[in-house]
Amino acid sequence: MEQAIIHIFDENQRVYGTRKIKATLQKEGWIVSRRRIGRLMKKNGLVSAYTVSQYKPHKSPCNDSPIQNELNR
């Protein structure tokens, strides 16, 4: 099973984590917990690459148009 995890990890450009590896193993007929996969990955020094979320500013301002006095107050 350890070799299967390493193979799946390397086959997918070293970006698969425990969740995706578990799903792939389930398709192949293996029933393995994410904790066990994580332990085996740690034992073999496998760390998945991930992207850091980036700040995306909003283009539209909040109060672009003036508020109308609809109640004549």
C-alpha positions as CSV (number, residue, x, y, z in Angstrom):
1,M,0.0,0.0,0.0
2,E,2.9,2.3,0.8
3,Q,4.2,2.0,-2.8
4,A,0.7,2.7,-4.1
5,I,0.5,6.0,-2.2
6,I,4.0,7.0,-3.4
7,H,3.0,6.1,-7.0
8,I,-0.2,8.1,-6.9
9,F,1.6,11.1,-5.3
10,D,4.3,11.1,-8.0
11,E,1.9,10.4,-10.8
12,N,-0.1,13.5,-10.0
13,Q,2.8,16.1,-10.0
14,R,3.3,15.8,-6.2
15,V,0.2,17.9,-5.5
16,Y,-2.2,15.3,-4.1
17,G,-2.9,15.4,-0.4
18,T,-4.5,12.7,1.8
19,R,-8.0,13.4,0.6
20,K,-7.3,13.0,-3.1
21,I,-5.1,10.0,-2.4
22,K,-7.8,8.4,-0.3
23,A,-10.4,8.9,-3.1
24,T,-8.0,7.4,-5.7
25,L,-7.3,4.4,-3.5
26,Q,-11.0,3.9,-3.0
27,K,-11.5,3.8,-6.8
28,E,-8.8,1.1,-6.9
29,G,-10.5,-0.9,-4.2
30,W,-8.4,0.0,-1.1
31,I,-10.1,1.1,2.1
32,V,-7.6,3.3,4.0
33,S,-8.1,6.1,6.5
34,R,-6.7,9.6,5.9
35,R,-4.7,9.4,9.1
36,R,-2.9,6.3,7.9
37,I,-2.2,7.9,4.5
38,G,-0.9,10.9,6.3
39,R,1.4,8.8,8.5
40,L,2.8,7.0,5.5
41,M,3.3,10.3,3.6
42,K,5.1,11.8,6.5
43,K,7.3,8.6,6.9
44,N,8.3,8.9,3.2
45,G,8.7,12.7,3.3
46,L,5.9,13.4,0.9
47,V,4.5,16.9,1.2
48,S,1.9,18.2,-1.3
49,A,2.4,21.5,-3.0
50,Y,-0.5,24.0,-2.5
51,T,-1.3,27.5,-3.6
52,V,-1.7,30.3,-1.2
53,S,-4.9,32.3,-1.6
54,Q,-4.3,35.8,-2.8
55,Y,-6.1,39.0,-1.9
56,K,-8.5,40.2,-4.7
57,P,-9.7,43.8,-4.2
58,H,-13.3,44.6,-5.2
59,K,-13.6,47.1,-8.0
60,S,-17.0,48.7,-7.1
61,P,-17.1,51.2,-4.2
62,C,-19.8,50.7,-1.5
63,N,-21.8,54.0,-1.9
64,D,-21.4,55.0,-5.5
65,S,-24.7,56.8,-5.9
66,P,-26.2,59.2,-3.3
67,I,-29.2,57.9,-1.4
68,Q,-32.5,59.6,-2.3
69,N,-34.7,61.2,0.3
70,E,-37.8,59.1,-0.4
71,L,-39.7,59.8,2.8
72,N,-39.2,63.6,2.7
73,R,-37.6,63.8,6.1
